[in-house]
Amino acid sequence: MEHIFLRSVILPIVFCVSLMIYSAWNFIRRYHILKNKLVVEAKLIRIREKNSGEGGTEYYPTFSYIVDGIEYETEYKYSIHSTGYTVGTSVTLYHHRKNPKKIELPERVKRRMYLDIYSFVVGVAIIILVLYVWNRR
């Protein structure tokens, strides 16, 4: 009976609580990026193409921008869709206060915040479902 309780109740709850903590931490981190509005206008200087292995192509843009008088040239760590981005265009970025080489695209920050909220809610729903099912036994 204890083995079944561990496997069917405790492990899912531990997983969901971990998911909820991770989602909340990411949401707070992204919220601070939006709240502090460390915005910089950058120029897209090149796009590196990489085969995704699934028959598609991933695009990694490199941006040039100035923060506190220092010029940075940073490749974005996430792939982007090719549409809407062309070399030479101006792009608004968020940068991190302590490390301006860490950049985020505003639309990605907002999209990820919605995913964080969704993950948190799913974690809560699964915990409620597991406890409900277990109590009905």
C-alpha positions in Angstrom: 0.0 0.0 0.0 2.8 2.4 0.8 4.5 1.7 -2.5 1.3 2.5 -4.4 0.8 5.7 -2.4 4.4 6.8 -3.2 4.1 6.0 -6.9 0.5 7.3 -7.4 0.4 10.3 -5.1 3.7 11.5 -3.8 5.8 11.4 -7.0 3.2 13.3 -9.2 2.8 15.9 -6.4 6.6 16.3 -6.1 6.9 16.6 -9.9 4.0 19.2 -10.0 5.4 21.2 -7.2 8.8 21.3 -8.9 7.1 22.4 -12.1 5.2 25.1 -10.2 8.4 26.4 -8.5 10.3 26.5 -11.8 7.4 28.3 -13.6 7.0 30.8 -10.8 10.7 31.5 -10.7 10.8 32.1 -14.5 7.7 34.2 -14.4 9.2 36.5 -11.7 12.5 36.7 -13.6 10.7 37.7 -16.8 8.4 40.1 -14.9 11.5 41.9 -13.6 12.9 42.2 -17.1 9.6 43.8 -18.3 9.3 45.9 -15.1 12.8 47.3 -15.3 12.5 48.0 -19.0 16.1 47.8 -19.8 15.5 48.5 -23.4 18.1 49.0 -26.1 17.7 49.6 -29.8 19.9 47.2 -31.6 20.8 46.6 -35.2 20.5 43.1 -36.7 23.9 42.6 -38.3 23.8 38.9 -39.4 21.7 35.7 -39.2 23.3 32.4 -38.9 21.4 29.5 -40.4 21.5 26.0 -38.9 19.8 22.8 -40.0 17.4 21.7 -37.4 17.8 18.0 -38.1 14.0 17.8 -38.8 14.4 19.0 -42.4 13.9 22.7 -41.3 16.3 25.6 -40.7 16.8 27.5 -37.5 17.9 31.1 -37.6 20.2 32.7 -35.0 20.4 36.5 -35.3 23.4 38.6 -34.1 22.6 42.1 -32.8 24.9 45.1 -32.3 23.9 47.6 -29.6 25.4 50.0 -27.1 24.8 50.0 -23.3 26.5 52.6 -21.1 28.8 53.6 -23.9 30.0 50.0 -24.5 29.3 48.4 -27.8 28.1 44.7 -27.8 27.7 42.2 -30.5 25.7 39.3 -29.3 24.2 36.3 -31.0 20.7 35.5 -29.7 20.7 32.1 -27.9 17.3 31.1 -29.3 16.3 30.5 -32.9 13.8 32.8 -34.5 11.5 32.5 -37.5 13.0 34.0 -40.6 9.9 36.1 -41.2 10.1 39.7 -40.0 13.8 39.9 -39.5 16.2 41.1 -42.1 19.8 42.2 -41.7 20.2 45.9 -41.2 16.9 46.4 -39.5 16.5 48.0 -36.1 15.2 45.8 -33.3 14.1 46.6 -29.7 15.7 44.3 -27.2 15.7 43.9 -23.4 19.1 43.4 -21.8 20.0 42.3 -18.3 21.3 44.9 -15.9 24.3 43.1 -14.7 25.2 41.4 -17.9 24.2 43.4 -21.0 25.3 40.5 -23.3 22.2 38.6 -22.1 19.4 39.8 -24.3 15.8 39.0 -24.9 13.3 39.8 -27.6 10.2 41.5 -26.0 7.7 39.2 -27.8 9.5 36.1 -26.6 9.5 37.4 -22.9 5.8 37.9 -23.0 5.1 34.6 -24.8 7.1 32.7 -22.2 5.3 34.5 -19.4 2.0 33.0 -20.6 3.7 29.6 -20.8 4.9 30.0 -17.2 1.3 30.8 -16.1 -0.1 27.9 -18.0 2.6 25.5 -16.5 1.8 26.7 -13.0 -2.0 26.2 -13.5 -1.5 22.7 -15.0 0.7 21.8 -12.0 -2.1 22.9 -9.6 -4.7 21.1 -11.6 -2.8 17.8 -11.6 -2.2 18.0 -7.8 -5.9 18.6 -7.3 -6.8 15.7 -9.6 -4.3 13.3 -8.0 -5.6 14.1 -4.5 -9.2 13.9 -5.7 -8.7 10.5 -7.2 -6.7 9.2 -4.3 -9.4 10.3 -1.8 -12.1 8.6 -3.7 -10.4 5.2 -3.3 
